Amino acid sequence: MSSQPMVSVIVAIYNIEPFVGTCIRSILNQNYRNLEVILVDDCSTDGSGRICDAYAAQDPRISVIHHAVNQRHSKTRNDGLDAATGEFIVFVDGDDWLAPDFVAYMLHVITVTKSDMAINLAHFTTRDASQVPDTPIQTWSAEKTLTELLYPHLTVGVWNKIYCRDFIEKNRLRFMNRYTAEGDLFINTAVQYANHVGVGCHKSYYYRLNNTQSATTRYDVKQGTEATQVLCEIKNDLVIRTHSVLAAADQHIWLNEFWTIRQILGTGTRDKNAKLLRNCKAYVRRNFWPVVVDEQRFSKKIKYLVTGLFPITMARLKNLQFDASLRKDLRKHNIAHEN
């Protein structure tokens, strides 16, 4: 029996046949070996489930949960948590992948800081494969981490992080059923109950930006409105309510109202969503000045000032930049663009 602690790696999977093999292999090839890999197939209609079963037949560390009906990310991750037996929990999105030292590094961060959870400030993407300089591991308070997440200066997803399973179970932390932003709700809730947070800065997680079926690459108005609802829920339910935390929450809500404008323009539904567009535009214009004053980075101050004055123009420009970056990424990796 290994003297190393068991790490449970939970992978949410839905219709990612081109990518899931890469993800699973990257987990199996970790230089930290004491893993249990829980693959939760959310009723995929492509070959994703069969690929999971094939890998499970080859490696006893893998177990596969198949949903009979699609239940989205919240239920998928909750089923993974219910099945986990490791001392530590890691979440991986099924279209992402890991460098060989990811688990070992994150486990080192959480254990040396004696934290309930640990985050990584940096990650690779399909557009940026450059490593960051070595940075000393830090220990942050719950308030500081929450503030940085809410702004958001940090990645708000549950991936690229590690959690003590006892901490999750003691605080009964589970994913709430939401259309989107269920990860935001989980991570911002979890941080508030943490003794403190270990913070590393070494790229070892690869985040995919060229999956054309992912929520991160497709315009979706409902994602915008639902995310705003979740953010308002997070703000209303905050346990830590300092000035910095509340200012960060307000900025995030403001940014999301602007993001919703982008979704409306990106889907070409200005007429259908005319009232929503007016409301979002009015919110961005009415509330930009406190955001500008609160923002510490000069370049962002200017960007937010211009956005507050000209939200539609800035949304168009941001969408053009987003679309161009996606096309470049797809060409770089020779991936067909699916509309």
N, C-alpha and C positions, 0 to 999 in steps of 0.2 A: 504494500500500500504506500502511495506517495505521501511524503511529509509536507509537500506543497499544498496550499489551500486549493480547493476546487473552484474554478471560475465557470459560471454558467453563461453561455453566449446564446442570446435569444435573437432569432432572425425572422422578421416578418416578410412573407413572400406572397406576391400576387402578380401573376402574368409577367414574369421577368425572365422568360426562358433564355434570351440571349446573354443574360448577365449572371444568373444565379450560380452557374458552375464556377465562375471566377470567384464569386463571393465565398462559396463553401470551401474551395481549395485554399483560399487565403487564410481561412480560419484553421483548417486542418494543418497548414504549414507554419503555424505559430511556433516560435522557439520555446514558448511555454506550453507544456504538453498536457498538464492536468486540467482538461476541459471537459465539460459536457456541452454539446451543441444541440440546441433545441430549434428545429426548423418548423415554423408554423405556416402551412400552406393554406391561404384563405380562399379555398375553392377556386384555384386557378383554372382557367379554361384552355391554357396552352400546355406545354410540356413541363412546366416548372415542378409540379408535384412528382412526376416520374423521375426527374433528375434528382430530386431530394431523396426519393426512395433508393435510387441506384447508389448514391453516396453512402446512405445509411447501411446498405448491405455490405459495404467495404470497410466501414470504420465503426466499431462498437461505441464510440463516444457520441455518435449522432442518434437522436431520436426525432421522429417526424410526427407532427400532429396535422391531420387533414380536416379542414372544416367542410361540412356537407353543404353549407350555403355561405355566401360571402358575407362577412361580418365587420369588415374594415379593420383599421390598425388597432383600435382600442382593445377589442376582444382578442385580436391576434396576440398582442403583447401580454395581455392579462393571462391568457392561457399559457403562454411561455413562463410567466412568473409563477403561476400555480404549479407548473411541472418542475420548476428549478429546484435543485438540491444543493447547489454550490454555496460557498461562503460569500462569493461576490457575483454581481450581475453586470453583464455588458449587453447592450443592445446594438445590433448592426442592421441597417437597412439592406434588404436583399439585393439591391442593384449596386451597392457600394462594395468595397473590399478593403482588406487590412494589409499593412506592411507586416513582415514577420515578427517585429518586436512590439506590436501594439499592446497585446495583453500584458506582457512582461513590464512594459513601461508604465501603463496605467496602474497595474497592481503595485508597482514600486511607489508611485505617487501617493496612492491612498494609504499604504501601510506606513511609509516613513512620516507622513503627516498625521497619522492616527485619526483620519477623517471618516465621517459617515459616507462621503461621496467625493469623487474627484473629477475634475474637468481638464480638458486639454485646450489651450488657447489657439492652437494652430492645427490645420489639417491640409492634406493634399487635395487637389481637385483634378478633374480631367483637363483643366486649363492651366494649372500651376503645379508642376512637379518639383519645384525647388524647395530645399530644406531650409529651415530657419536656424539661426545661430543657437548654440546651446545656451539655455537659460536656467538659472537655479529654480528648483521647486519652491513654491510659496504655499503659505497657509492663509486663506482668506476667511473673514467672518461671514456669517450667513447674510448680514445686511449688505456688505460690499458685493458679494456674489449676486445677490438678488438684484441690486441696482444695476450691475453690469449686464445681467441677463435681460432686464426689462428695457434698457435703453433702445435697442439691444446692441451692446458692444461685443457680446459673445454669441456663439451659435446657440440657438434656442432649442434645437432638437435634443432628443435623449441619447443620440449616438455620440461617439467620441468622448464618452464619459464612463465611469465605473461606480458602482454602488455596493455598499454592504447589504447583503440580503436581510440580515437581522434588522437593519435600520428601516428597510422597506416594509417588512412585516410588522415591526413594532408600531409604526405609524400608519399601518393599513393603507399604504400607497398603492393605488391602482389607476389605470387610465380611464377617464370618464368618456362616455360615448358621445363623440362630437363628429361633425362632418369634416372638420379640419382643426388644426392647432391643438389636438389632444396632447401632443408632446410638450407644447408650451405650458399647458395647464399642469402637466405632471411635474416638469422640472422646476417651475416656479413655486409649486407647492412643496416639493421635496426640499428645496434649498432652505426654506423657512424653518424646517424642523431639524436641520443638520447641526451637529455640534460645531463644526467648521468645515471648510471645503479645501481639499488639496488641489493645487493648481500647477499643472505642468505646461510646458511649451516645447513640444517636439513632435513634428509631423509623423504620424504613423497610421492615420485613417485616410482612406481615399474616398472622397465624396463625389459621386457621379452627377455631372451637370448636363449630360447629353442623352438621357433617357427621355425620349419624346412623349412617353406615356406617363411620366411622373408629374405630380402636382407642381413641382418646381419649374417645369418647362411649359406648362399649358395655362393659358388664360382661363380663368373661371371666376365669374362674378360672385358666386355663392361662397367661394373660398374667402373672398374679401369681406363680405358681410358677416360670415360666421366667425372669422378670425377676430373681427372687431368685437363681436359679442363675447367671445372667450376672454379677450383682453380686458374688457369692462368687468367681467366676472372675476378675473384675477385681481383687479384693482379693488373691487368692492370687498373681496374676501381676504385681503392682505392681513396677515398677523403682524408683520413688521411694517409700520406706517410712518417712517421717518420722512423728512423733507426730500432727501435724495431719492428714496424709493418711489415716492408719489410723483416726483418730477419725471423720473424715468418712465413710469407707467403712462403718464400723460403724453410724453414724447412718442412712445410706442403706439399709442392709440392714434395720435395725429399722423404718424407715418403710415399706419394701416388704412386710415381714411384716404390718404393719397394713393396708396397701393390699390384700393378699391377703384379709384378713378382709372388707374392703369388697366385694371381687369375689364372695365366697361369699354374702354377704347380698344383694348386688344381683342375683345370678342365682337367688336363692331355692333354693339347693342345700345347705342346712345338713345335711340327713340324708345326702345323697350324699357330702358332703365333711366328715363329722363328725370323722374323725381329723385331717385337714388343719386344720380349724378349731381343734381342741384344741391342736395343735402351734403354730399361729400365735399363738393367744391366750397360750399359755404362754411363748413367746419374747418377746412384747411385754411381758408382766408381769415376766419374769425380767430383762430387759435395759434397762428404761427409765431406771434411775437414772443410769448413766454418760452416757446421752444427755442427760438433764436437766442434769447437772453441766457437760457440755461445751458446751451451747448458750449462746450469748452474749446472745441477745435475750430479754428478760424475758417478753414475751407468749408466745413459743414455749416457754419453760421451763414455764409454767403449762399450756399446751396439752399438752405431752408428758407432764407429770406426771399430768394427768387421764386421758390416753389410756392410760398404763401401768397405772393403777388400774382403769379401766373401759373396756377396749378394745372390747367389743361395743356398749356404749351410744354411745361416740364414733364408731364406724363407722356406726351407724345415722344419727346426726345428720349426719355428713359426707356420707352418701349422699343424705339428704333435701336438704341444701344443694346438692349437685351436680345432682340431678334438677331442682330448682327453677330453678337458673341456666340449665340447658340449655333448659327449657321457655320461659323468658323470652327467651333468645337466638333460639330458633326463631320465636317470635311476632314479635319485633322485625324479623326478616329474612323473615318470611312463608314459612317453610319447614315442610313437613309432617313430623311426627314419625313415623318408621318404626320399628316395634317389631321 
